[in-house]
Amino acid sequence: MKQVLSQQGKTPSQSQQGAAATPPVSTPFSAAHAAFSPHGPRSSPSQVKKSPATAQSGTVVGNHPSVPVNFDSPSTAAAFSALQIGAGLDLGLQGLDGLGALGRSTDDDRAKRLDAVIDTLSTTKGVVSEAGLERLAKKLELEVLWENGMGVDAAKKSLIVGGSALELVIVFSSPDIVESVSLNFPDSAEIVKKHAGEAGKILTDNLNLEKNQSPFTKLVDSFVENFERIASLDKLSVHPKLDLHEAVAGIFESLNRLHDWETQQARQDPAVSNRGEEYVQNYVRCVKSGSPSMNARARIGLTVDYWKEKYSVSPKNRKDLKIWSILVGCAPLRDLSVSPVRVSDRWIGPGIEKAALPGELQTGPILDWLEPAPTFLEGDQTKDGPSMDALQSGASLLGPRLPEVTFLATFDPPIHISLGLWQQIAASGCGLPGIDAQTLKSVDTLIFPITPGTSYDPSEPRTITCTKQVEAQSSKPGQPTWYKETHRNKLFVYKPIYGRTVTEVTFSHPQQIVDMLPYLRQYAFLSTLLETSFKEKPGSTSIPTPSTAHKQEVPKKSTTTTSVDDYGEFMEGQNGEVAMENEKPLEVDVTLTIQPVPRLQILFPFKSITADVVLEIRENGQVHIVSQNVLDETNAVAPDGRQRSVSDLGGILMNFENIGEWCEFLRTRWS
């Protein structure tokens, strides 16, 4: 593995091992045959010589006949019933005027047209139906069969979906209504099985009708997204030697141990723990190694949260705060700089931390990252020798070989970074797409896209102007007042700062993900700061500059304070009545540079001078003040007697995540 990005601690010597590129090998997946082992006495796709997807006329699978496609088949009826949006719609071929030609088409044409109809039910624009979900499973190359209910459940039908390791059972109470979904991994390790129940509940919620919801409006968007994530891992698995569900669960086990250890360390730090348990959790998520979880926020699989909107203040009763996360999965191995996937739950030592080597400078905890042994595939063997697929493909003659699969990190949301950081991530051993100079864009155009048809020369300076209203609180002793101030914000970019939008990367070791988090946070905070300050909200319009001055003062109960910790108290009055301030718009000028780190110069009126603050956004989204003329001997002591510091300027900006609100706080509280 190549040297990884530096983090809070030095890269262990173990990370230097395994750097040799994986030689090209024959893919094992073309020869892999899907194995299926459901529980109980019911029928299974593996008990049938042909899957229902390829069964010929007259073949019976379980209790469900598989017949050539025609307009009398149950699948056809279910597909068209799902399209019955209006009352009284005739589902017969005679009543479908737009499809009348189907009756005169050949069987092949009719089958293709039917596939197109059913396809609409198995995409993110489809609705829930028996035919749609069956079609979706087949498109994902999984085996399916149907079972009819018996006794009191005779009206029910079950769609059983089988893959290399997974078993999914969808129970329908009617052709368009799902009663339950269960997900099992019969032959997988316990670290996989223990998450199956939660995943099944998520899939059930994806398909169940909400209160007062019609079957014709229940979309399968969320189900498709979650099911495709499971199926992609299953498709790349080669049982029994390579279970990618177990590989991903193994990374979770290691990262979760790291998270628990860092949480305990944070609770022992008074500077962190004194701010409450919620802040402790946010601190570990946004400053340390992130917060891993399985099946979180209605999304199946491993997610690592690494940044959260306004994490340092945690506004109460706010459920809509944006979270940045990474989804961990697997993908075919195409970049030889990335090592193949390894199945292990021991990516980090049991003690998490290790001692520094003699003479080694230690600036923080040194994490005890380990290098699990490679996972080898030893041909596609059965108990009686090589499988038929292995013999036909020649895989049985190759002997032990490395899998042609690697780990995949998908960023949600995608994040805009500089070209320098892009190259740094690639140098750490992660797989990224190549750089196309013809399509290379500047960071500012990634955040603020050029309007189509607008003349734009990337070599010329760029100015972005946005007029906003900012709520502010005056500081009259004993009678704080909330009002709205109009700002005209201008962002200046004097030369292009090239960058890329990171959507996904392949990686070999979870250490690579942990080590890049401080830099991802750096650009997540930069994007947030620029968007809140210079981008109009959807549906909003520019605010006209008022021509007359008028100000109404509305007393509030909150007191006047200035410490960073009092940010929440400062914001309490925003839900009350707010007066309008119609004076001439306040000019706020910001200049952006990025190399070597993102830097902003902010100019705004302050007392009788122009405030000039230069700051850098460093790793983990920390704001460092380079220079300033706001704090001097006249305002060094707050009204409550607290001594102000230059670092408070950066801390307040981190709390607000908005340049306009930050300027107004300083103008009204520090003047």
N, C-alpha and C positions, 0 to 999 in steps of 0.2 A: 504494500500500500504506500502511496506517496505521502509526503509530509502534509499533515492536515493544517487547517487554519488554526492560528493560535487562539487560545481561549483563556478562561480564568484558571490557569494552571498550565504546566508545560506538557507537550506531547510526550507520551511515554515511549520508551525505547521499543516497546513491542510493535508500535505502529510502523516501524521500519521494515517489519517482516512481511513476507507475502507480496513483495512489490513486483514480482515477475508477472508479466502479462500472461493471460490465459491463452494457450495456443488454440488455433482453430480446431474444433472437433465436430464430429457429426452430431446433428441434433437428435436427441432421444425422443422428441415429442411426436415426430411423424410415425414412430413405431409404437407409441403408447396406446394401450387399449383401455377405455374407461371401465373401471371396476366399480361395482355398486353392491352395497351390503345393507339393505334396510332391516330394521328390527321386525320381529313378529312374523306371523304366518302369511301375511298378504303377499301378493305377487310383486315381482321386482323386474325392472328392465333387464337385469343381468340374467334372469331366468328364461329369457326369450332369445332365440337365435338371431332374430332380426329386430332392430329397434322399431318402435311405432312410426318413426320418421320415414322408414324405408319399407315398411310392411306392404305386401302385395294384397290384391283384392281377395277377400274371404278370410284373411288371417285374423285371428282373435287374440288380443292381448289382454289378459285379465278378463274383465267383464265388458271391455270396451272394444267394439269392432272397428278395425281400420280398413277403410274402403277407399277406392279412387275418388278424387275430388269431384263432386257434383253438387248441384244446388238442392239436393235432398238430404245431404249429410248433416249430422248434428253440428259439426264445426261451422258449416256455412250458415245454418240457422242462427247459431249463437253469435257469429260475427255480425250478421245483418241485424239481429235483435239489439246489439249494442249500439247500432246507429239509429235506433228508433227514437229520435229526439222529439218529434211532434206526435201528438195523440192521433190515433187513427191511421198511422202510416202503414200502408200495405207492404208487408215483408215479402210477398211473393214476387217472382221474376216479372209477372205481368205488370205489377204496380211500380216497378223501378224504371221510369221512362228513360232515364239517362243510361241505363244498363241493358236496354232491350236487345241490343246487338249481341249480348252475351249468349242468348239462346241459339243464335245461329253460328257461334264461333266453334272452332275445334276444341277438343278436350284440353289440348295444351294451352290454347288462348284463354279458355275459361279458368284453368288452374292458375295461370299467371295473373289474371285479373282478380281472382279470389285472393291470391297471395298479397296483392297490392292493398286490397281492402283490409285483410287481417293485419298487414304491416302497420296500418294506422292505429291499430289497437295495441301494438307492442312497442310503440315509440313513446317519447315523452309527451306526445299530443294525443295519446290514445286513452280510452276509457277501460274500466275493468270489465273483463268478460272471460268466459272459459276459453274461447277460441284464441283471444288475444294473448293470454298468458301461456297457453300451449305453444303458440307460434313463437313467442319470445324465447321460451326455453329451447326450442329447436334452433332458433337463430344463434343462440349461444352454444350450440353443439352439445347440448345435454340430452340424455335419454328421458323419455316421458312415457307414462302409461296412466290409464284411468281406472278407477275402482268405484263401483256403485255401492251405496250404503245398504245396510240390511236392517230388518226389523223396524224399530221406531225411527231409524235414520235412513229409511229407504229412499227418501226424497233427496238425500244429499249425494254429492259426487266428490271424489278426491282426485286431484291431479298430483301424481307422484313424479318428482323430478330427481334424476340421479346423475351424479358426476363421478369424478375420480375419487373424491373423498366425501362429498356432501350428499345429503338426502333432504329434499324439501318436499313437504306435503301441504298442499293448499286445499282446504275443504270449502266447497261451495254449498250454500243452502239453496241457491237458485242460480241460473246461468250467469247472472250479473252481480251476485252478492257473495262476497267471501266471508265465511264465518271465522276461520282461523288459519294461521300459517305456523308450521313447526319446522325448525331447521335442526338437523343433526349431522354430526361427523362421527359415524360409528367406529371407524378404525383409527381415528386421530388420537393424539396425545391428550392428556387431561388438561393441559394449558389451553387447548383449543376447545374442548368440550364444555368447559366451565363458562364460556362466553356465548354458547349457542342459544341458551334460553333468552338472553337479552336481545340477541339478534332476531330471534323468531318473533318477539313482541314488537320490535320495530317494523318488521315486514308485515305483521298483522295490522298495525296502525296505518301503514302505507296503503293498505287495500280496504280496510273497514270504512264503512260509511260514517261520516260525522253526523251530528244531530241535525235532523231536518234536511239532510242531503239526499239528492236523487241519484240512483245508480247511473243515470245518463250524464252526470256531471262529475263523477268520481274519476279523476285522472290517475294514471299509473306513473307519473313522473318520478316521484320519490322511490317507488318500488323498483323501477327500472334501473335507476342510478345505483341503489344498494345491491340489487341482484347482480348487475353486471360486475360490480366490484368483487363479489364472492366468486362468480363464475370465472372471472379472469384468472384468479389464483388457482382455481380448480383445474382449468384448462392447461395451465403450465406445469402442474404437478405431475410427478411420475411415481406412482405408488408401486411398492411400499417404500422406496428409497428417498423420495423427494416429496414431502408434504409442505407446500408453501403456506398453507394456513398455519402450520406449526412454526414455520420460519418467521412469519410476521408476529405471531404470538410470543415467540422467543425474544424478539426485540422489545416487545412491550414489557415482558418480565424484567429485563435488564434495566430499561429506562424507568420503570416504576420503582425499582429498588433505589435507583439514583435519586428519583424525585422524593421518595420518603426520607432518605438521608439528608438531602438538602433542606427539606421542610423542617426536620428536627434541628438542623444547624441554625436556620433562620429564627426558630422559636427561642433559641438560646442567645440571640443577639438583641439586647434591649432596644437598640435603635430601630429594629424591625418589629419585634414582638409588642412593644409598647403602643403600636398603632393598630393593634387588633388582629384577630385571626384572618379576617378577609384580606387585609393588607399582606399578611404573611403568605397566603396562597398566591396573591397577585405578584408578589415579589419573586417567588420561586418561578412562576410562569414567565415573567417579563424581564428578569435579571439573571436568573440562573439557567438551568438546563431545560426549561420548558415543563409543560404539564401533559404527560401522556395519558391517554384513556382509550378504552375499547368500547365501541358502540355508544359514543357520546353524541348528544344533541341530534338524535334520530338519524345518525349516520353510521352505518355498519363498518367496522374495521378499526384499525389503529390510527388515532389522530394525536398529533403533538401540538398543543396550543403554545405559542411563543410570544404573543403580544396582544394587548387588550386596550381598547380606547379608554383613556383617562384612568389607567390602572392605579396610579398613585393616590387618587382621591376617592375612587369607588363610590360614585353618587348612589345614594339609596333609592330604592324603588325604580331602578333603571334596568330593564330586562333587554333593551335593544342595543346595548353597547357592542360595538363591532369587535370581533375576535379574529386574529390572524392565526392560521394553523397549517400544519403539514400532514397530508394523508400518506401513510406508508403502505406500499403494495409491492408488486413485482412486475417485471417486464422482460421480454426477450433480451439477451445479452448481445449488443451490437458494437459496443465500444470496448476495445481490448485493454484500455487503461483502467477499466473497472473490473474488479474481481467477481467471480460467480457467487451466487447466493450460498450461504451456509445456514444449516438448520441447527440452532443452538439457543439456549436461554442464558448462556454465560459469556456475555460480551463485556462484563465488568466484574471485578473481583468482589468477593463477599463483603470486604471491609470498605468498598467504594474508594477510599483514599489510600494513597501509599506515601511512604517517606521519600524525601528528595535524596538523590544520589550525592555522595561526597563531592563538595565543591559546586554543586548545582544550586543556582539562585532560585529561591522559592518565593514567588510573589502572591501565591494563593494556594488553595488545595490542589494537589496533583491527583487527578482521577486515575484509578487503577484499571485502565482499559485492557482487555484481554484479546487474544487472537484465537478464536475457536478453530478447531481442525477443519480442513476442507470437507465438504460433503461430496462423496463420489457416487456415481451411478455405475453399478456393476452389471450392465446389460439388463435386458428385460427378462428376468428369470421367473420361472414358476417352480413349484415343487417338483415337477417332472422334467425340468430343464428349461432351455430357452423357449420363450413364447413364440407362437407362429409369426406375430408381427415382427419380433426381433430377428427371426431367421430370414424373413422376406426382406427386411431393410439392411441386414448385415450388421446390426448393432451388437448382436451377441458375439461377434468376432473382435470387437474393439477392446474388450476388457474394461476395467474401471476407467471412468472418464468424468470430467467435471460437467455440471449442468450448464446449459446455455441460457441461464436465467440470472438476473441480478435484481437487487432491490431498487424500488422506484419511489421517489418523494414527489408528491404533487402539492403545489402551493395554493392555498385557498385563503384569501384571494391571490392571484398572481401579483408579483411585486416588481416594481421598477428599480433597477440598480444601475450603478455606473459600469462602464466597460471594464474599469480596473478591478472592481469586485468580481465581475463575471469571470475574468481571467484568473483571479485568485482562487475562486471556487473550482475552476477547471484544473488548476495546478495542484489542488489538494487531492485529486484522484477521483473527483465526481465526473460523471458524463453529462456534457451539455452540447446542444447543437452547435455546429460551426458558425462562425461569424461571416455574414454576407455584407461586404462593404457597400453594396448597392442599396440595401434596405436598412442600413444602420441609421438609427434615429438618436436625437439628443434626449436627455432625461426630461427636459421641460416639455418637449412635444409628446412624450409618453404620458405625462401627467395631464397636460393641457393640449390635446390633439389639435392640429391645424384644421380649421374649418374648410371643407371641400370647396374648391374654387377660389380660395384665398391665395394671393400671391405671397410666397414665402421663400426666402433665401437663407438657408441654414448658416451661411457664413456671416450674415448680418446680425447685429444686435436685435434682441426681441424684447418688447414691452407688453406685459399683460396687465390690463386695468380692470378693476372690479369695484363697484360701489355697493357698500353694505351698511346695514344698521347694526350697531353694537349696543347692547345693554350695559349701562355703567351705573356705578353708585358713587354719589358725591360724598364728601367727607366732612360736612359741617358738624361740629361737635354736638352730640346729643340728638341730632336729627338727620340721619342718613337718608338720602333721596335716590330713587332709581329713575333713570331716564334712558332714552335711546339717542345715541350719537351717530350721525352719518359720517362714514369714512369713505374716502376714495383711496383704495389701495393700488399701488403700482409695483409690479415685479419686473426687475431689469435683469436680463441675461445677455451679457456682452459678447460671449463667444460660446459656440456649441459645446455641450458636455455630453459626449456620446454614452449611450447606455443600452440596456436590453431589458425586456420584461421576462422574468423567470416564471415559467409555468410548471416545469418539472425537471428533475435531475435524477440520474441513476447514481447509486452509491454502493459501496462495499461493506461499510461498517457504520453503526449508529453514531460513533464518535464524530464522523464527518458532518452529520446533521447537527449535533450539539455544538460543534465548533463554529459553524456558520451562523448560529442564531444571533450572537451579538451584532453582526453586520446586517442581518436581515432587519433587526429591530431599528437599526440606524436609519434605514431607508423607509421602513414603515412609518416611523415618526416624521421623517421629512415629507413624505407624501401627504400624510394627514395634515401637517401644519400648512402646507401650501394649498391643499384643497379647501380646508376650512376658511382660509384667508383670501383666496383668489378665485374660487369657483362658485358660481351661483348654484343654489340648491335646485333640484328638479322641480319645474313648475314655477319657479320664482322669476321675477323680472328685475331689471336694474332700477335702482331708486333714483328718481330725479333730484337734482340739486335744488333745495328750497331757496327762495329769494328773500324771505323775511325771517326775522329771528324772533322766536317765542319759546319760552321754557316754563314748564309747570313742575313744581316740586311735590313729590308724594312721599310723606314720611313713612319710614319703615321701622320695625321693631329691632332689627339687628343692630349690633354695635359696631363701631369702627375699630378694626384691627388690621394688622399688616403682615403677620407672620404667615409663612407658607402653610403651616398646619391649620390656619384659620380660613383656608380657601372655601371649605364647605359652608362656614358661617357667612362668608361674604356672598355666596351664591344663593342663600336661602330666600332672599326677597324677590327672586326672578319670577316666581309664580304669581306675584301680586300685581297691582296696577303699575304700569310703567308710563311715564310721561314722555312726550316727544321733545327732542332737542333739534330745532330747525335752523341752527346756525350754519354758516358756511361749512361744507364738508371738510373734515380733518384729513390732511394729506399724510399718508403713510407710504414711504418709499422703501422697498426692499431689493437688495442686490444679491443674486444667487451665484455662488461658485461651488465647485464640488471637489476639485483636486487640491490637496490630497484627501481631504474629508469635506463633507457638506458644510458650507459656511454661509451665513447670512449677515449682511449689514443692514440694520433697520434704523431709519430716520423718521422722527415724528416730533411735533411740537410738544415741548415740556417746559412748564413754567415760562420763563422769558427767553429760553434758548431752544435750539433744535437738539433733541436727544439723538445720540449717535452710539448705537450698541452693536458691536461685532461679536458674533457667537458661532460656535461650532457644534454640530450634532455628532456626537461620538458614539462608540459602541454602546449597545443596549439603550439607545435613544437618550443618552444623558446629554444635557445641554451644558456646555462649558463657555463661560464668558471670556472672550479674548481681550476686549477693551470696552469702556463705557464712560459716559459722563453724566449718568443719572444720579448715582449715589455720591454724596459729598458730606461735608461736616454739617450742613444745614438739615439734612434728613437722615443722618446716620442712626438716630435713636427714634424708635417708634413711639407713638403716644402711650402705649402700655409699658414703656420702659425697656422693651426688648431691643438689643443691638442688631441692626440690620447688617447684612454682608452682601458682597458681590454675588456669591453663590445663590442668594435668594432670587436674584433676577432670573437665573436659569431654572430654578425650581418652580417659580411661579409660571413660567412659560410652559413647563412640562405639565403643570396642572391644567392650564387653560387649553392647551393644544390649539390655540387660536391667537394670531398675532394682534388682531384688533382688540380683543378683550384684554390681552396682556398690556397693550399700550394704555387703554383706558384705566386699568387698575393702577398702573404707575402714575398716570396723570392725576388721578383723583385721590390716591392713597399715599403717594410718596412726595407729592408736591408741597 
